[in-house]
Amino acid sequence: MAWNIHDLHDAIFGTDARKQVGRKLKEYGCTKAVVIYDPALKDYVGEVMELIEAEGLQAVIYQAANGEPVSSEVEKYVDFCKKEQIDGMVALGGGSTMDTAKIGGKTLANGGKVTDYLGGYTALGAGNKLFKPIICMATTSGTGSEVSYGLMCLNEENNKKTFCLHTATLAIDDPIYPANMDPYITAYTGIDALAHCAESLCNTYAMENWMADMLCKEGVKTAFDYLRTAVKEPDNTEARARMSWAAMCGGYAITERKTSIGHSVSNQISDTFHTHHGEGVACGILVQALYNVKKSPEITKVWAPLFGVDCPEDADLETVGREIYKKLLDLLKDIGLKSMKKLGISEDFCDTAAENISKDKKWAIVPNPPDFEEVRRCLHETWDF
């Protein structure tokens, strides 16, 4: 079997990597950049502006909207970029800010309006021109959007959150930024990094790709080993750096391969109740782990060593799967993440979510749709973990 290796684009990783942003913009031929930033990151914007202007470039700032990207807010960003006649972007923030920059860049490069490119999984070919340069400076250790080919944005014409394709030009991951996240944000962004890799690994046989396997395994083990420490010891620089690395692995992994049941669950939760994406992911990864116990024992074998669970050749895989589930459950509880019940979600929603997940268009590009009745059962069992 042959497979594609997608978009392993340039990245700079490590302490003080952020200091290269101005020089890199200049190397790309940029003369005027917009710095789009998360509202919580005002304190960092000044330094980024100074780094850009020190190279003789112009810079303007744009505060991203709170919450995940929606088409009308991205349109405002596009209009601002046109008015300012920028020829480069720096996205300073988490996944929402980086995704806003990427879909904004796609719209600028291809013309039209934002919703023209939000047709979902079955319309990924819309608009193939890239805006360059977009430099993504990740400030959370979670989404990996800085190195992912994809992005998510709500199409307000049909009220559907939609997957779309546009890559950044360069990723800059400097662990100094995530080091200032509070523990709860560290927890829910970090579980997203782990889930990207773990879920993508669920497709290891259906979507063979050795590059993806390598990235997934590295990301799962790193996140599982270091997330608890990053949450409980905010000043632990080693744990912070490792979580940044896990997030980057996750971003690369979901470009090579796709997520699975867990993110379908998390999208149902966050789209309906407007929770943080990572809060839904915490519920989703537990559903995924429980589903694997009976329905994907071959994935249990792959997951086991990454979660520190023994799995000899003659192991009872249901027992091993349950042990993995328990390890994940203990992690979620220990870092303060919440069940659906604790998020205020009625148990009736488990049936609604299962029905909607069965209609998810992602199964058109992930060639191993699950047993949806088993997904329903797992949703109910994990509702109050």
CORFEN-V952304 format. One record per backbone hydrogen bond with DSSP energy under -1.0 kcal/mol. NH is the residue of the N-H (numbers start at 1). CO is the residue of the C=O. If there is no record, write none. Layout:
[[NH | CO] [NH | CO]]
This chain:
[[9 | 7] [12 | 171] [14 | 173] [17 | 14] [19 | 16] [20 | 17] [21 | 18] [24 | 20] [25 | 21] [26 | 22] [27 | 23] [28 | 24] [29 | 26] [30 | 25] [33 | 58] [34 | 88] [35 | 60] [36 | 90] [37 | 62] [38 | 92] [41 | 38] [44 | 41] [48 | 44] [49 | 45] [50 | 46] [51 | 47] [52 | 48] [53 | 49] [54 | 50] [55 | 52] [56 | 53] [57 | 52] [58 | 31] [60 | 33] [62 | 35] [64 | 37] [71 | 154] [74 | 70] [75 | 71] [76 | 72] [77 | 73] [78 | 74] [79 | 75] [80 | 76] [81 | 77] [82 | 78] [83 | 79] [84 | 80] [86 | 81] [87 | 32] [89 | 133] [90 | 34] [91 | 135] [92 | 36] [93 | 137] [98 | 94] [99 | 95] [100 | 96] [101 | 97] [102 | 98] [103 | 99] [104 | 100] [105 | 101] [106 | 102] [107 | 103] [108 | 104] [109 | 105] [110 | 106] [111 | 107] [116 | 113] [117 | 114] [118 | 115] [123 | 120] [126 | 123] [135 | 89] [136 | 170] [137 | 91] [138 | 172] [139 | 93] [147 | 144] [151 | 164] [153 | 162] [154 | 69] [155 | 160] [158 | 155] [159 | 155] [160 | 155] [162 | 153] [164 | 151] [166 | 149] [169 | 134] [170 | 134] [171 | 10] [172 | 136] [173 | 12] [177 | 174] [179 | 175] [180 | 177] [181 | 178] [186 | 182] [187 | 183] [188 | 184] [189 | 185] [190 | 186] [191 | 187] [193 | 189] [194 | 190] [195 | 191] [196 | 192] [197 | 193] [198 | 194] [199 | 195] [200 | 196] [201 | 197] [203 | 200] [204 | 201] [207 | 203] [213 | 209] [214 | 210] [215 | 211] [216 | 212] [217 | 213] [218 | 214] [219 | 215] [220 | 216] [221 | 217] [222 | 218] [223 | 219] [224 | 220] [225 | 221] [226 | 222] [227 | 223] [230 | 226] [231 | 227] [232 | 228] [233 | 229] [236 | 233] [237 | 235] [240 | 236] [241 | 237] [242 | 238] [243 | 239] [244 | 240] [245 | 241] [246 | 242] [247 | 243] [248 | 244] [249 | 245] [250 | 246] [251 | 247] [252 | 248] [253 | 249] [254 | 250] [256 | 252] [257 | 253] [264 | 260] [265 | 261] [266 | 262] [267 | 263] [268 | 264] [269 | 265] [270 | 266] [271 | 267] [272 | 268] [273 | 269] [274 | 270] [279 | 276] [280 | 276] [281 | 277] [282 | 278] [283 | 279] [284 | 280] [285 | 281] [286 | 282] [287 | 283] [288 | 284] [289 | 285] [290 | 286] [291 | 287] [292 | 288] [295 | 291] [299 | 296] [300 | 296] [301 | 297] [303 | 299] [304 | 300] [306 | 303] [307 | 303] [309 | 304] [315 | 312] [320 | 316] [321 | 317] [322 | 318] [323 | 319] [324 | 320] [325 | 321] [326 | 322] [327 | 323] [328 | 324] [329 | 325] [330 | 326] [331 | 327] [332 | 328] [333 | 329] [334 | 330] [335 | 331] [336 | 333] [337 | 332] [341 | 383] [343 | 339] [344 | 341] [345 | 340] [349 | 346] [350 | 347] [351 | 348] [352 | 348] [353 | 349] [354 | 350] [355 | 351] [356 | 352] [357 | 353] [358 | 354] [359 | 356] [360 | 357] [363 | 360] [364 | 361] [365 | 362] [366 | 362] [368 | 366] [375 | 371] [376 | 372] [377 | 373] [378 | 374] [379 | 375] [380 | 376] [381 | 377] [382 | 378]]
